[in-house]
Amino acid sequence: MMKALILWSSRTGNTKSVGQAIYDALPCEKDFIENGRYKGNYDEYDLVFVGFWAFRRGANMEARNVLSSIHNQKVALYATAGTYPDSPAAQNYLTAAAALLPEDNILLGNLILQGRVHSFHTNTRNESAKKVHPLTPERLKRLQEAEKHPNEEDFQRAALWAKEIYHQAESITIKK
Ligand SMILES: Cc1cc2nc3c(=O)[nH]c(=O)nc-3n(C[C@H](O)[C@H](O)[C@H](O)COP(=O)(O)O)c2cc1C
């Protein structure tokens, strides 16, 4: 029987809720732990999901640290981002996160979903913020779409994806 570890990071709850959907979907023994708190040994697990939120064009820092510390594992990445999941930017976040994984791991797959962007990030509070992130009509539209996510459909997608990853993991053996 497999044992899975579902790691997550979340500043405003989006990624944690997706991680929870993944956790609930897996038909095996499992743990659900925050990236920043996980100092343990990966050896007791057969499959590790690492969740992150998009931060400055990559994964948030706690997730980056975890990603570079995993060895000899079957790994899957999931994330939420303010930007559209099918955009090149979103795919780049996944690629950047995957690049942190040491090469002795097997990356089974990844999933990125949109997540509402908290007002502390969207507020154009001062002149310099306006210059970095001008609120163009396009950006406003993107943020308004992000407001609706993650939603029930996203959670169902995450659950389905997690089960596929699980079945894939069952058929692969890693020597430890
Ligand atoms: C400081 C900060 C930086 C962010 N940077 C990005 C980014 O570079 N690209 C992006 O698509 N979203 C970015 N976002 C949006 C978050 O990734 C998005 O809202 C995510 O769903 C938050 O997840 P959480 O609720 O689990 O914290 C940023 C949000 C914050 C607060």
The ligand as an SDF file (V2000), in Angstrom:
LIG
                    3D

 31 33  0  0  0  0  0  0  0  0999 V2000
    3.3860   38.8560   -3.1020 C   0  0  0  0  0  0  0  0  0  0  0  0
    2.6180   38.1410   -4.1940 C   0  0  0  0  0  0  0  0  0  0  0  0
    3.2120   37.8990   -5.4140 C   0  0  0  0  0  0  0  0  0  0  0  0
    2.5090   37.2460   -6.4310 C   0  0  0  0  0  0  0  0  0  0  0  0
    3.1230   37.0010   -7.6190 N   0  0  0  0  0  0  0  0  0  0  0  0
    2.4330   36.3950   -8.6050 C   0  0  0  0  0  0  0  0  0  0  0  0
    3.0510   36.1230   -9.8550 C   0  0  0  0  0  0  0  0  0  0  0  0
    4.2460   36.4130  -10.0850 O   0  0  0  0  0  0  0  0  0  0  0  0
    2.3000   35.5400  -10.8230 N   0  0  0  0  0  0  0  0  0  0  0  0
    0.9860   35.1640  -10.6290 C   0  0  0  0  0  0  0  0  0  0  0  0
    0.3660   34.6170  -11.5250 O   0  0  0  0  0  0  0  0  0  0  0  0
    0.3710   35.3990   -9.4440 N   0  0  0  0  0  0  0  0  0  0  0  0
    1.0650   35.9950   -8.4380 C   0  0  0  0  0  0  0  0  0  0  0  0
    0.4250   36.2240   -7.2260 N   0  0  0  0  0  0  0  0  0  0  0  0
   -0.9630   35.7360   -7.0250 C   0  0  0  0  0  0  0  0  0  0  0  0
   -1.0050   34.4290   -6.2150 C   0  0  0  0  0  0  0  0  0  0  0  0
   -0.0730   33.4890   -6.6950 O   0  0  0  0  0  0  0  0  0  0  0  0
   -2.3980   33.7990   -6.2920 C   0  0  0  0  0  0  0  0  0  0  0  0
   -3.3630   34.6840   -5.7930 O   0  0  0  0  0  0  0  0  0  0  0  0
   -2.4350   32.4800   -5.4990 C   0  0  0  0  0  0  0  0  0  0  0  0
   -3.6430   31.7910   -5.7830 O   0  0  0  0  0  0  0  0  0  0  0  0
   -2.3350   32.6920   -4.0000 C   0  0  0  0  0  0  0  0  0  0  0  0
   -2.3690   31.4370   -3.3700 O   0  0  0  0  0  0  0  0  0  0  0  0
   -2.6680   31.2540   -1.8230 P   0  0  0  0  0  0  0  0  0  0  0  0
   -4.0880   31.7090   -1.5760 O   0  0  0  0  0  0  0  0  0  0  0  0
   -2.5200   29.7920   -1.6090 O   0  0  0  0  0  0  0  0  0  0  0  0
   -1.6830   32.0750   -1.0490 O   0  0  0  0  0  0  0  0  0  0  0  0
    1.1410   36.8600   -6.2100 C   0  0  0  0  0  0  0  0  0  0  0  0
    0.5390   37.1160   -4.9640 C   0  0  0  0  0  0  0  0  0  0  0  0
    1.2560   37.7420   -3.9650 C   0  0  0  0  0  0  0  0  0  0  0  0
    0.5840   37.9850   -2.6460 C   0  0  0  0  0  0  0  0  0  0  0  0
  1  2  1  0
  2  3  1  0
  2 30  2  0
  3  4  2  0
  4  5  1  0
  4 28  1  0
  5  6  2  0
  6  7  1  0
  6 13  1  0
  7  8  2  0
  7  9  1  0
  9 10  1  0
 10 11  2  0
 10 12  1  0
 12 13  2  0
 13 14  1  0
 14 15  1  0
 14 28  1  0
 15 16  1  0
 16 17  1  0
 16 18  1  0
 18 19  1  0
 18 20  1  0
 20 21  1  0
 20 22  1  0
 22 23  1  0
 23 24  1  0
 24 25  2  0
 24 26  1  0
 24 27  1  0
 28 29  2  0
 29 30  1  0
 30 31  1  0
M  END
$$$$
